[in-house]
Amino acid sequence: MLQTIKEFYMTTGFDNMTVPQLIMIGVSFFLLYLAIRKGFEPLLLVPIAFGMFLTNLPAAGMMTPPVYAADGSISQVGGLLYYLYQGNKLGIFPPLIFLGVGAMTDFGPLIANPKSLLLGAAAQFGIFITFFGAIATGLFTPAEAASIGIIGGADGPTAIFLSSKLAPHIMGSIAVAAYSYMALVPVIQPPIMKLLTTKEERQIKMKQLRPVSKLEKIVFPILGTLIVSLIVPPAGALVGMLMLGNLFKESGVVGRLSDTAQNALMNIVTIFLGVTVGATASAEAFIKVETLAIVGLGVVAFAIGTAAGVLLAKLMNLFVKDKVNPLIGSAGVSAVPMAARVSQVVGQKADPTNFLLMHAMGPNVAGVIGSAVSAGVMLSLFGGF
């Protein structure tokens, strides 16, 4: 009887628990606290944190790959999250997320103010500067550095898409860092924005945007897909799905498809993507020097991207007649619509009568396109396509 109890105990998680697993479970609980108690992007952090929790439960085998017999048949089925994870590994989930984002996005502010595209492009500086910084550490290959740099775009799906092709072995660390920084946009960005601007600049009121016709909104996703895909073919999957979702919305003839992309499909894919991203953060893969470097480089990338957008807006004011509030430059990172809301909040603290949200949405959606293009450039350079 005692032997039976002992054998049973040896199969439980209590006997198989390691200190690194305990640490990672603690990290997952902290992320759940930030999501539930502090409200830091719960739609992202709750599934990611719980996936991290599940994968570090000892002996549960959530991410265990299948075992094949000599004849090629499966002798032992893999874990549930392993199979769901293939949607990330094969680059399926990120484009589907882009489809939903496109269906929820209004490109009107960008079309009405094309200068916004420059601010979205400026925010991508963080990606490329961090790329060189990651190489300089000596810890990462160029392909790994490219995957780390993309964190600066504050675009989780793009970070997953790129790292799944260039550096799948560090995708978990990259994804957790990218989504964590997206969730912390309201914490990270305001100090940088205030440091780089004067109160007078933060009080600048921008001219009302011109109305955008329905024809312009229909032509934009088609033309945008054509131009980006011809210039940077590897970006076609992300940009194409983004623009398809937007065409669903703007065409006005496929309301059911638009609604599905925005709601049911988006929610389902977000659950699968979030849980499996968290599931890649096992103790063995996460607790290492490289992970700390990735987290550190990620916040540097994000800070540089934010600063570059603000500084370019300040530079533009030296040449344009209608002044640009530099705060909207920070929205060039593609955390939609969080970064645009931060621009609005910081601007209203300087002047409660100032409304920057629609102006900030231009650089914000431009940043989505910019991060996808940057990922395409990295794929072209390092053979991931």
N, C-alpha and C positions, 0 to 999 in steps of 0.2 A: 504493500500500500504506500509506504513512504517512498519507495523507488518510483512508483507511478506519479506521485505528487511532484517529486524532484524532476522527473522527465517532463512533466507538464510545465513546471516553472521555467525550465530551460528553453521552452518554446515561446515563452511570453516576452513582451517587450521589456519588462523589468530586468531580465537577465541579460538582454542584448543592448541596453542603453549605454551610449558612450558620452563622454563629456562634450565633445564637439556637437553631438546631436542635441544635447541639452541647451547648449549655447544658441544653436540655430532655432530651436523651439522658442527660446526666450526672445530672440529677435523677431520671430513671427508674432509673438504676443505683443511686442512693442508696436509693430506695424498695425496690428488690429486695434490697439489703443489709439494710435494716431487717427485711424480711419473712423472708428466708432465714437470715441470720446471727443476728439478734436475736429472731426469732420474734414480731414485732409483727403479729399478725393476718394470717398469710400467705394465708389464703383470700380476703381482701379485697385486700391489697396486691400480691400476685403478679400477678393478672390486670390490675389497674389500672396497675401500673408497666410491664408488658409492652405494654399497649395504648398507653401514653404513648410507649414506645420505638418501636413500630411506626408511629405516626402522624407521628413526627418523622424517620423515615428519608426522605431526599430522593429525590424522583422515584418513590417506591413507590406513591403514589396510593391508600393504604389508605382514606382518608376522602373521596376525590374523588367529587362527585355526578355522576350521569349527565348526558350532553349530549343535548339533544333537537333533532331536525331541525325544519324549518319545518312539516312535516305532523304534528308531534306524536309521531313515532316516535323511539325511542332510537337515536341515531347512535353513541354511545359509552357503554358500560356503566360504572356507577360502581364504586368500590372495595368490597371485601368488607365492611369495617367500617362503611362508609356505610349499607349495607343493614341490618346488624345493629343499628346505632345507632337505626334507626327504632323499635325496641322501647322505647327510652328516650324518644325524641322524642314518641311517641304515647301515652306513659304506660302502656305494657303491662307492662314488666318489674317496676317497683316493686310493683304490686299482687300479682304472682305471687310475688315475694319475701315479701310479707306473708302469702300463703297458706302458704308453707313455714314461716315463723316461727310462725304460728298453730298449725300441726300439731305444732310442737315445744314449744309453750308450755303451762305449767301455770298456770292462773289461780286455782288453789286458795288460794295465800297471799293474793291480793288479796281473794278472796271471804271468807276466814276473818278478814281484818283490813281492813275497808273504809276505815279511816283511811289506809291506804296510798295510796288514791286522791288524797288531799290532798297527799301528798309527791310523787307523780308530777306533779300539777298545778303544784306550787311550782317544780319544775325547769324548767317552761316559761317562767318569768320571763325567763330568758336570751334566749329567742327575741324577746320583745317589747321588751325593753330594747335589745337589739342592733339591732332594726328601727329604733328612733328614732335610735340612734347612727349607723347607716349613712346615714340621711337627713341628719343633722347634718353629715356630712363634705362634703356638696355634690357627691359623686361619683356618687350613685346616685338613681334614681327610686324612688318608693314601692314599685313592683312588684319592682324589683331588690333593694331593702332587705328586703322580706318574704322573698325567696328566700335572702338571706344570713343573716337572723335565724334561719331554721329550722335552721341548722347547730348552734345551741345545743341542739337536741333530741338530738344525737348519733345521728341516724337517717338513714343514707345513702339508703335507698330513698325516704323521705319528702322529703328534700332534692332528689333527682332529680325526683320526681313534681311537686313544687311549681315548681321552676325551669323544668321543661320547659313549663309552662303560662304562667308569668309572665315569665321571663327566660331563654329558651333560649340566648341568645348568651353568657351567662356560666355556663351549667350545668357546663361542664368544671371551671372554677375552684372552683365551689361543691361539686361532687361530690368532687373530689380533697381539698379541705379537710375536708369532712365525714367521709370515710372515713379520712383520715389521723388526725384527732382521735379517731375511734372506735378505731383501732388503738393510739393513745397513751393510752387511758384509764388504764392502770396507771401511767403516768408523770405525767400531768397532775393526776389527782384526789387522790392521797394527801397532797401538801403542803397543798392547800386544806382537806381534811378535818381534818388535824392542827392547822392554824392556827386553825380555828374551834371546836375542841372541847378540853376538858380530858381528862387521862388518866382521871379518874373517870367522865366521860361516856362515853368509849370503852369502859369496862369494864362498862357497864350490861348486865345479862342480861335478856332479854325473856322474857315468859311464852310457854309453848309454844302454838302455834297449834291451834285446834280442828279436828277432822276435818271435811272438806267432803264432802257427799253427792254421789253420781253425778248425781242430779236437778239439784242446784244447778249442777254443772259443765255440764250439757246446756242448762239454761235460760239461763245467763249469756251465751253468745255470741249467742243469738237475741235476748234482751232488750237486750243491749249494742248490737247492730247497729241495732235498732229505735230506741232512744233517741238514739244519736249521729246516725243518718241523718236523723231528724226535726228535731233541733236544728241540725245543721250538714250539710246535704245534700251539699256538695262533698267531705266526708270519707268518704262512703259507699263509694267504690271501695276505699280502703285498709282502713278498718275492716271493711267487709263481707268482703273476702278474708281478712283476719286471723281473723275470727270463723268463717268457713267452714272454714278449716284447723283451727281449734281444735275445731269441731264434728265434723270427721272423726275427730279424736283421741279426743274424750270420748264420742262416741256408741257406740263399740265395735262397730259393725256394718259399717264400711267400712275395714277394716284395710289393704286393698291401696291404697286412695286415700290414706289417711293416710301409709302408707309411701312412696308415690310423691311426695307433696307434701314430705315431710321430706327425702328423699334424692335420687332421680333428678331430679325437676323442680327442686328447690332448687339442686342442683349445676349443672345445665345453665344455668339462668337467671343464677346467680351468675357463671359464666364469661362469658356474653354481656354482662351488665350491667357487670361489672368491666372487661373489655377495651374496651368501647365508651365507658365513662366516661373511661378513660385516654386513649382516642383523641381525645377532644374537647380534650385539653390540648396543642394544637399550639403551636409557638413563637409564631405570629402572635396567637393568642388568649390565651396565658398570660403572656407576658412584657410586662407593662404595670403601671402604677401601681395600677389598679383591682384587679388580682389580688393584689398585696401587701396592699391594704386589706381584701380579702375574707378572706385568710388571717389577718390580724391581728384583724379583727372576729369571725371564727369562733372563735378561741381565747378571746376575751372572752366571747362568748355561752356557750361551753361552761363556762367558769369560773363565770359568774354562775348558770347553771343548777345546777351542782354546789353552789355556796354557798347558793342559795335553798332547796334541799332540806334541807340540814343545818340551816340557821337555823330553818326551819319546824318541824323535829323538836324543836329546842331550845325553841321557843315552845310547842309542844304539851305538853311536859313540865310546863309551869306549870299545866295544866288537867286533865290525865288522871291517873287513879289508877295504871294500869300504865305505868311509864316506858318511853319509846322511846329506843333507842340512836340518837343523832343521825347516826351513820355510815350508817344505812340510808337517810337522806334523800338522800345523794349518788347513790344508785342510781335516783333518779327520772328521770335522763336515760335515754333508751331504748336504750342500748347493751347489748342482752341477749345473754348473761348476764354480760358482762364487768364492768359496773358493780357488779352484785351480788357478784361474786367479789372485787372490790376492797374492798367493805365488809367482807367476811368476812376478808380478809387483814389489813387495817388493824386490825380488831377483835381478831384473834387475836394481833397483836403487842402489844396492850395487855393481853390476858388469853388465854393459850393455851387455856383451857377454855371460851371463849365461842364460840358458833356462831350466826352471824348470817345465813347464806346464805339460808335459807328466808324469814326475815323481810325480807331485802333484795329478794327476788324480787317481793314485793308492789308496792313502789314502782317496781321495774324494769319489770314488765309494764304497770303503770299509766302509766309514761312512754311506752311504745309507743303506747298509746291517746291519751295527751295530745298527743304530737307530731303524730299524724294529725289530731286535732281542731284543733290550732293551724294546721296546713296548710289545713284546710277553712275556718277563719275568714279566713285570708289570701286564699284564693281567692274567698270571698264578698265581701270588701272591695274587691278589685282586679280583679274581672271576669274571672278566669281560668277560671271554671267555665262 
